[in-house]
Amino acid sequence: MKIQTFSLGILLVIFWLLNSGHYTPMILSLGAVSIALVIMIARRMKVVDDESQPLHLAASIPAYYLWLLKELVLSNVDVVTRIWRGAGSISPAMATIRINQTNDMNRVIYANSITLTPGTVTTEVSRDSITVHALSSSSIDALNTGEMEARIRRLDR
C-alpha cells in the first residue's frame, strides 16, 4: 500500500469523525465502508499520487507559509497605502517573468503564491515563464529578484 493511500485514509477517517459527531458502532461501520469505497475508487481512477498528496512537502512547507504570510502582510500594507495616496500612486504593470521551476507542482505553487499576494495576479503560466499583472512596477521588480521562486524551488529539497 502506498503512503499516499494510507495518508488519504487517515485524512478521510479524521474528516468523517469530525463531521459525524456520532460514535455508535453502526455509524462507525458505515464510515469505514464509505472510506474504503472512496479509497478504492480513488485508486482505480489513479488520482492518488504525489500531486494529489504532496507528502514530500510536509517538512518544508510550514517555513514557506510563514514567509508567505509575512509577504502577504507587507503587500496588504503596500496596497492600502497606495489606495490612501490616490490614483497617482497606482501604476498598473504587466510583465512576463522567466521561471526555472522543475515541475508542475512548483509552477502551480508559484502562480498561486503570486495571486494570493495582494496587488498581483498571475494571468498565464507556461513551462518557462509566468505572466503577472500588478498594481505597480515595484511589485514586478520584487518578483524579478527571484526570492519567491528560489524559496519554492527549495521546497523539493
N, C-alpha and C positions, 0 to 999 in steps of 0.2 A: 504494500500500500504506500503510495507516495505521501510525502509530508504535506503537500498541498491539500490532498483529500482529507487527511487527518485534521488539518487546521480548519478546513471548511466545516467538517463535522463538529468540531469544538465550538466554532462560531455559531453554527445553527442551533446547537444544544443551548448555549447561553442565551441566544435570541429567543428561543422557544420558552425557556424557563422564565425569562424576564417579562415576556409578553403574556404568558399564560396566567401566572399567579395561582394556579390550582395544581396541587401536587398529589392528586389521588392516583392510584395505580392505573386506572382506566385512561386518564388524561396523559400520564407519562408514557404509557404504551402506545397511545395514538401519536404522541410526539415522536417517539422512537421510530415508528413506522414511517411517518411523514419525512423525517430527516433522512432515513435510509433511502426512501424513494427519491428525494431531491438529489442526494449524493449519486445514486445510481444514474439518474437522468443526466446530471452534470457530467459525469464520467463518460457516459455514452455519447454525449454531444461534444466531448473533448474540449470543454471550456475550463477545466481545472488545470492550470499551468502556472508558470512563473509570472505571466502578465496579469492573470486574474487574482492571484495570491502572491504578491511580491514579497515573500518572506525574507529574501536576501537583503531587503532594505530595512528590516526591522531594527537593526542595531544602529544604523547611521541616520535614519530619518528624523529622530527627535531633535538632534542638533540642527539639522537643516530647518525644521519647523520653527525652532526658537529664533534662528537667524531671519527667517522669512517673516515671522511675527514682528521683529524689530523693524524690518524694511517696510512692512505694512503700516506701522505706526508713523514712521518718518514720511512715507508717501501721503498718508492722510493729512498730516500737518502741512505738507507742501501744497496739496490740493486746496485745503481750506484757506491757507494764506493767499494763494493765487486768486481764489474767489473773492476774498475780502478786498484785495487790492484793485479788483475790477478787471474789465475786459483787456486792458493793455498788458496785463501780466500773463495772459493765456495766449500762447502762440502754437497752435496745433502743428504737429510734425508727424511725418510718416517715413519710415526707413526700413530697408531690408538689411538684416544683420546676418553675417555668416556665422554658422554654428558648427561645432565639432562634436556633437553628441554621438555616442556609439550605437545606440539602439532606439527603437521607437518609444519605449517607456520613458527614457530620459528626455526625448523630444517633447512628449506629452507633459511631463512634469515641468519642463522649462516654459512651454507655452502657457500652461495653467498658472504657473507662478507669476508670469508677466501679467496675465489678465487679472489675477487676484489683486495685484498691486494697484491701488487707486491711481488714476490718471494715465494708465497704459492698457492697451488692448491688443492681443495677438490677433491678426486678421488672416494670416496664412502661414502654414508650416510646410516646408519641404525637407528633403533629406539633408541638405547642407545650408539652408537659410531659413530665416523666420522674419515675417513682415509684421511690424509693430506700429500702431498709431498711439501717439502720446499727446498730452496737453501742452508739453513744452519740449524743446530740443534737448534740454538738460536731462530729461528722463531717458531719451535715446542715448545721450552721451554716457549716462550711468550704465546702461546695458552694454554699450560698446567697450566698457572697461573689462568685461568678461568675468566679473566676480560671481554673479549668479550662475553663469554657465559652468564655471570651474567647480563651484560647490555642488552642482547637480552631477557633474562627472565623478566627483569623489563619492557619491552615494553607492556606486557599483563596487567600490573597493572594500 
